[in-house]
């Protein structure tokens, strides 16, 4: 049988004449101790860029084929890496079998700039998930009643606009992370009424999520695609492509619901306790789809949510770097241009390549520091006036976040 590459060749798998007999994984001995599910928690991701190849693993209820069809469809429209595609695909399937699980991880689609494809991802999800409920301007009261009544997949675009100052909305979203999550409100007779708010939720927006929501999320960090990376427009897509795949997902979910509810997957130790909660249902689905999918899913979990990824988010990283610069230079103010120059002196830091491979811009820096309510000011330097950052404006954030 001809071999196909999963991570780069899922379209070939999905449409190959051998698709009913795909696929097995060929890994080097130092990559994984065994193909048994018992060893999936100790994958060595040091060589994660090597492609997995398919051979003759039996397809479990068509699930393996279904997964690669879903990856192929995502790849037609969305520019993101293989780990992100894997997470998106598994999360879409999760929406159809959410009742098998006690935790519904939030899918958070974030970016630092506009035009990174966040809304495109959310729109694609809406075409494939179970009972999508899209809302960009909804109150918390409307949301928890809608979830109680419809049990939808809730999709919220522009979370940066609607969540920052809306504590009630954040409360509903956080409570819906677990199946026993409720909010309580009084009716017209002042009788307390419980509303169950458990459902899959996908959020898209610019910047940093509220910490409590990010903690409950699988985060997909988007960036603008290269001009050479050509993708199809969703508005031109044939709805039949989505409808037929939705039917396949629905059938697979129904057939595997009981098995999914009883499964207890091995979870990579590289994930924190909360991120293990987030990935448990996705890894359970991956195991049921097949051994090669299970391996890809664990690599994705480590790449997207591994402990090292949580150590220094980009907002905190720029704060740390700026603190070092102020201390090293021994000054109380630095022009924006000089701050960018000093940030980019470290070749291993992201700032030199932050702007799609180019130096971070003044606008991007301002947006990052705005998370800490720090802004630049017109400042006099000898014979010139320019925008600058003042040490006094950083001291509160230094004390709060770095000490």
C-alpha positions as CSV (number, residue, x, y, z in Angstrom):
1,X,0.0,0.0,0.0
2,X,1.2,3.5,-0.8
3,X,2.1,5.5,2.3
4,X,0.7,9.0,2.9
5,X,1.8,11.7,5.3
6,X,-0.7,12.6,7.9
7,X,0.4,16.0,9.1
8,X,1.1,17.4,5.6
9,X,-0.9,15.0,3.5
10,X,-4.3,14.6,5.1
11,X,-6.0,15.6,1.9
12,X,-4.4,12.6,0.2
13,X,-5.5,10.3,3.1
14,X,-9.0,11.7,3.1
15,X,-9.5,11.1,-0.6
16,X,-7.3,8.1,-1.3
17,X,-8.7,4.8,-2.6
18,X,-7.2,3.1,0.4
19,X,-9.1,5.4,2.9
20,X,-11.0,2.5,4.3
21,X,-7.8,0.9,5.4
22,X,-5.8,3.9,6.7
23,X,-3.7,4.4,8.9
24,X,-0.9,3.4,11.3
25,X,2.0,5.4,12.7
26,X,5.7,4.8,12.2
27,X,7.8,6.4,14.9
28,X,11.4,6.0,15.8
29,X,12.0,4.1,19.1
30,X,13.2,7.2,20.9
31,X,10.0,9.0,20.0
32,X,7.5,6.8,21.7
33,X,7.9,3.6,23.8
34,X,4.9,1.9,22.4
35,X,1.9,2.5,20.1
36,X,-0.3,1.3,23.0
37,X,-2.5,4.0,24.5
38,X,-0.8,3.2,27.8
39,X,2.3,5.0,26.6
40,X,0.7,8.0,24.9
41,X,1.4,10.3,27.9
42,X,5.1,10.1,27.4
43,X,5.6,11.1,23.8
44,X,8.9,12.7,23.0
45,X,8.0,15.9,21.1
46,X,11.6,16.8,20.5
47,X,11.2,15.7,16.9
48,X,7.6,16.8,16.5
49,X,8.3,18.2,13.0
50,X,8.8,14.7,11.6
51,X,5.7,13.6,9.7
52,X,3.6,10.7,10.9
53,X,2.9,8.3,8.1
54,X,-0.2,6.1,7.6
55,X,-0.3,2.4,6.8
56,X,-2.9,-0.2,7.7
57,X,-4.4,0.6,11.1
58,X,-8.1,-0.4,10.9
59,X,-10.5,2.6,10.8
60,X,-12.6,2.6,14.0
61,X,-16.2,3.3,12.8
62,X,-14.9,5.5,10.0
63,X,-13.5,7.9,12.6
64,X,-10.0,8.0,11.3
65,X,-11.2,8.9,7.8
66,X,-13.6,11.4,9.3
67,X,-10.8,13.2,11.2
68,X,-8.6,13.6,8.1
69,X,-11.6,14.8,6.0
70,X,-12.1,17.4,8.7
71,X,-8.5,18.5,8.7
72,X,-8.5,18.7,4.9
73,X,-11.6,21.0,5.0
74,X,-10.0,23.2,7.7
75,X,-6.9,23.5,5.6
76,X,-8.8,24.7,2.6
77,X,-9.9,27.9,4.4
78,X,-7.7,28.5,7.4
79,X,-4.0,29.4,7.6
80,X,-2.6,28.0,10.9
81,X,-0.2,25.3,11.9
82,X,-0.8,21.6,12.2
83,X,-1.2,21.5,16.0
84,X,-3.8,24.2,15.7
85,X,-5.7,22.4,13.0
86,X,-5.7,19.3,15.1
87,X,-7.1,21.1,18.1
88,X,-9.8,22.8,16.0
89,X,-10.9,19.6,14.4
90,X,-11.1,17.7,17.7
91,X,-13.0,20.6,19.3
92,X,-15.6,20.6,16.5
93,X,-16.1,16.9,17.0
94,X,-16.4,17.5,20.8
95,X,-19.4,19.8,20.2
96,X,-21.3,16.7,18.9
97,X,-20.6,14.5,21.9
98,X,-20.4,17.0,24.7
99,X,-22.8,14.9,26.8
100,X,-20.1,12.2,27.1
101,X,-17.9,14.6,29.2
102,X,-18.0,16.6,32.4
103,X,-15.8,19.4,31.2
104,X,-16.2,21.6,28.1
105,X,-12.9,23.3,27.3
106,X,-13.3,26.8,25.8
107,X,-11.7,27.2,22.3
108,X,-10.1,30.6,22.4
109,X,-9.0,32.0,19.1
110,X,-6.7,35.0,19.7
111,X,-4.4,37.3,17.8
112,X,-2.3,40.4,18.5
113,X,-3.6,42.2,15.4
114,X,-6.6,42.5,13.1
115,X,-6.7,40.5,9.9
116,X,-5.2,37.3,11.4
117,X,-8.2,35.1,10.5
118,X,-9.9,34.8,13.9
119,X,-13.4,35.4,12.5
120,X,-12.7,33.1,9.6
121,X,-12.0,30.3,12.1
122,X,-15.1,31.1,14.1
123,X,-17.3,31.1,10.9
124,X,-15.8,27.8,9.8
125,X,-16.6,26.3,13.2
126,X,-20.2,27.6,12.9
127,X,-20.6,25.6,9.7
128,X,-19.5,22.4,11.3
129,X,-20.3,22.4,15.0
130,X,-23.5,21.2,16.8
131,X,-26.3,23.8,17.0
132,X,-24.2,27.0,16.6
133,X,-25.4,30.1,18.5
134,X,-23.4,33.1,17.2
135,X,-23.7,36.3,19.2
136,X,-21.6,39.4,19.2
137,X,-23.9,41.5,21.4
138,X,-25.7,39.5,24.0
139,X,-26.3,40.1,27.7
140,X,-25.4,37.6,30.4
141,X,-29.1,37.1,31.2
142,X,-30.0,36.3,27.6
143,X,-27.0,33.9,27.3
144,X,-27.7,31.7,30.3
145,X,-31.3,31.4,29.3
146,X,-30.4,30.6,25.8
147,X,-27.9,27.9,26.9
148,X,-30.5,26.4,29.3
149,X,-33.1,26.2,26.5
150,X,-31.1,25.3,23.4
151,X,-28.0,23.6,24.7
152,X,-26.0,25.2,21.8
153,X,-22.4,25.7,20.8
154,X,-21.9,29.3,21.8
155,X,-19.7,31.4,19.5
156,X,-18.6,34.9,20.6
157,X,-16.6,37.1,18.3
158,X,-14.7,40.2,19.6
159,X,-14.4,39.0,23.1
160,X,-12.0,41.9,23.7
161,X,-15.0,44.2,23.3
162,X,-17.6,42.3,25.3
163,X,-15.7,40.5,28.2
164,X,-13.3,43.0,29.7
165,X,-15.9,45.1,31.5
166,X,-18.7,42.5,31.7
167,X,-18.2,40.5,34.9
168,X,-21.6,38.8,34.6
169,X,-20.8,37.5,31.1
170,X,-17.4,36.2,32.3
171,X,-19.2,34.4,35.2
172,X,-21.5,32.6,32.8
173,X,-18.7,31.5,30.6
174,X,-16.5,30.3,33.5
175,X,-19.4,28.5,35.1
176,X,-20.2,26.6,31.9
177,X,-16.8,24.9,31.9
178,X,-18.1,22.0,34.0
179,X,-21.3,20.0,33.5
180,X,-22.5,20.9,37.0
181,X,-22.1,24.6,36.3
182,X,-25.1,26.8,37.1
183,X,-26.0,30.4,37.6
184,X,-28.9,31.2,39.9
185,X,-31.4,34.1,39.4
186,X,-34.7,35.0,41.0
187,X,-37.9,34.9,38.9
188,X,-40.7,37.4,39.2
189,X,-41.8,35.9,42.5
190,X,-38.3,36.1,43.9
191,X,-38.0,32.3,43.8
192,X,-34.4,31.2,43.1
193,X,-34.1,29.4,39.7
194,X,-31.1,27.4,38.5
195,X,-29.9,27.7,35.0
196,X,-27.4,25.1,33.7
197,X,-24.8,26.9,31.5
198,X,-22.8,23.9,30.4
199,X,-22.1,23.9,26.7
200,X,-19.1,24.2,24.3
201,X,-18.0,27.8,23.8
202,X,-15.6,29.3,21.3
203,X,-14.4,32.9,21.7
204,X,-12.4,35.0,19.2
205,X,-10.8,38.4,19.8
206,X,-7.7,40.5,19.9
207,X,-5.3,40.5,22.8
208,X,-5.3,38.7,26.1
209,X,-8.2,36.8,27.5
210,X,-9.4,37.4,31.1
211,X,-7.1,35.1,33.1
212,X,-9.9,32.9,34.5
213,X,-11.2,32.2,31.0
214,X,-7.8,31.6,29.5
215,X,-7.2,29.1,32.3
216,X,-10.2,27.1,31.0
217,X,-9.2,27.4,27.3
218,X,-7.4,25.7,24.6
219,X,-5.8,28.8,23.0
220,X,-5.3,29.1,19.2
221,X,-2.9,32.1,18.7
222,X,-3.5,33.3,15.1
223,X,-1.2,35.5,13.0
224,X,-1.6,37.1,9.6
225,X,-0.9,34.6,6.8
226,X,1.8,35.1,4.3
227,X,0.8,36.5,0.9
228,X,2.0,33.3,-0.7
229,X,-0.4,31.2,1.5
230,X,-3.5,31.1,-0.6
231,X,-6.8,30.0,1.1
232,X,-10.3,29.7,-0.2
233,X,-13.0,32.2,0.8
234,X,-15.6,30.8,3.1
235,X,-18.3,32.9,1.5
236,X,-17.7,31.1,-1.8
237,X,-17.8,27.6,-0.2
238,X,-20.5,25.1,-1.1
239,X,-22.6,24.4,1.9
240,X,-23.0,20.8,0.8
241,X,-19.3,20.2,1.7
242,X,-20.1,21.2,5.3
243,X,-23.5,19.5,5.6
244,X,-22.2,16.1,4.5
245,X,-19.3,16.2,6.9
246,X,-21.6,17.3,9.7
247,X,-23.7,14.2,9.1
248,X,-20.6,12.0,9.3
249,X,-19.5,13.7,12.6
250,X,-23.0,13.4,14.1
251,X,-23.2,9.7,13.2
252,X,-19.8,9.0,14.6
253,X,-20.6,10.9,17.8
254,X,-23.8,9.0,18.3
255,X,-22.2,5.6,17.7
256,X,-19.3,6.3,20.1
257,X,-21.0,8.3,22.8
258,X,-21.0,5.5,25.4
259,X,-17.4,4.5,24.7
260,X,-16.3,8.1,25.1
261,X,-18.1,8.6,28.4
262,X,-16.3,5.6,29.9
263,X,-12.8,6.3,28.5
264,X,-10.0,7.7,30.7
265,X,-7.2,8.8,28.5
266,X,-3.5,9.1,29.4
267,X,-2.6,12.8,29.5
268,X,0.8,14.2,28.9
269,X,2.6,15.2,32.1
270,X,3.8,18.4,30.4
271,X,0.4,19.9,30.9
272,X,-0.6,21.7,34.1
273,X,-3.5,20.3,36.1
274,X,-6.0,22.7,34.6
275,X,-4.8,22.2,31.1
276,X,-5.1,18.5,31.6
277,X,-8.7,19.1,32.4
278,X,-9.0,21.2,29.1
279,X,-7.5,18.4,27.0
280,X,-9.0,15.3,28.6
281,X,-12.1,15.3,26.4
282,X,-10.2,16.1,23.2
283,X,-7.7,13.3,23.9
284,X,-10.5,10.9,24.6
285,X,-11.9,11.7,21.2
286,X,-8.5,11.4,19.6
287,X,-8.0,7.9,21.1
288,X,-11.3,6.8,19.8
289,X,-10.5,8.1,16.3
290,X,-7.3,6.0,16.1
291,X,-3.7,5.6,17.2
292,X,-2.2,8.1,14.8
293,X,-4.8,10.7,15.7
294,X,-4.0,10.1,19.4
295,X,-0.4,10.8,18.8
296,X,-1.0,14.0,16.8
297,X,-3.4,15.2,19.5
298,X,-0.9,14.8,22.3
299,X,1.7,16.6,20.3
300,X,-0.8,19.4,19.8
301,X,-1.6,19.5,23.5
302,X,2.0,19.9,24.5
303,X,2.7,22.4,21.8
304,X,-0.3,24.6,22.5
305,X,-0.8,24.2,26.2
306,X,2.5,22.8,27.6
307,X,3.7,24.2,30.9
308,X,6.5,26.1,29.2
309,X,3.9,28.0,27.2
310,X,2.3,29.3,30.3
311,X,5.5,30.6,32.0
312,X,5.7,34.0,30.2
313,X,2.8,35.2,28.1
314,X,3.9,37.8,25.6
315,X,2.4,40.6,27.7
316,X,4.4,39.7,30.7
317,X,7.5,39.0,28.5
318,X,7.5,42.6,27.2
319,X,7.1,43.8,30.8
320,X,10.1,41.7,32.0
321,X,12.2,42.9,29.1
322,X,11.4,46.5,29.6
323,X,12.2,46.3,33.4
324,X,15.6,44.9,32.5
325,X,16.2,47.7,30.0
326,X,15.3,50.4,32.5
327,X,17.6,48.9,35.1
328,X,20.5,48.4,32.7
329,X,20.3,51.9,31.2
330,X,19.7,53.6,34.6
331,X,17.2,56.1,33.1
332,X,13.7,57.2,34.0
333,X,12.4,57.6,30.5
334,X,13.1,56.0,27.1
335,X,11.9,57.0,23.7
336,X,9.7,54.6,21.9
337,X,12.2,54.2,19.1
338,X,15.0,53.4,21.6
339,X,12.9,51.0,23.6
340,X,12.2,49.0,20.4
341,X,15.9,49.1,19.5
342,X,16.9,47.8,23.0
343,X,14.2,45.1,22.9
344,X,15.5,43.8,19.6
345,X,19.1,43.6,20.7
346,X,18.3,40.1,22.1
347,X,18.2,37.8,19.1
348,X,16.4,35.1,21.0
349,X,13.5,37.3,22.1
350,X,10.5,37.6,19.9
351,X,10.6,41.4,19.3
352,X,13.0,41.3,16.4
353,X,10.6,39.1,14.5
354,X,7.3,40.0,16.1
355,X,5.8,41.7,13.1
356,X,5.5,38.8,10.7
357,X,9.3,38.3,10.7
358,X,10.1,42.0,11.1
359,X,10.8,44.2,14.0
360,X,7.9,45.0,16.4
361,X,6.2,48.3,15.5
362,X,5.5,51.1,17.9
363,X,1.8,50.4,17.6
364,X,2.2,46.8,18.5
365,X,4.4,47.7,21.5
366,X,1.8,50.2,22.6
367,X,-1.0,47.6,22.3
368,X,1.0,45.1,24.5
369,X,1.8,47.7,27.2
370,X,-1.8,49.0,27.2
371,X,-2.7,45.7,28.9
372,X,-1.0,47.2,31.9
373,X,-2.5,50.6,31.4
374,X,0.9,51.9,30.3
375,X,1.0,54.5,27.5
376,X,3.7,56.6,25.9
377,X,3.8,60.4,26.3
378,X,5.1,63.3,24.3
379,X,8.5,63.9,26.1
380,X,11.3,66.4,25.7
381,X,14.8,65.1,25.1
382,X,17.5,67.8,24.8
383,X,16.7,69.3,21.4
384,X,13.8,67.1,20.4
385,X,10.4,66.0,21.4
386,X,9.1,62.5,20.8
387,X,6.9,59.7,22.2
388,X,8.5,58.0,25.2
389,X,7.8,55.7,28.1
390,X,8.4,56.7,31.7
391,X,9.7,54.4,34.4
392,X,7.1,55.8,36.9
393,X,4.3,54.5,34.8
394,X,5.8,51.0,34.9
395,X,6.5,50.7,38.6
396,X,3.1,49.6,39.7
397,X,3.0,46.8,37.1
398,X,6.6,45.8,38.0
399,X,5.5,45.4,41.6
400,X,2.3,43.7,40.8
401,X,3.4,41.2,38.2
402,X,7.1,40.7,38.6
403,X,7.9,40.8,42.3
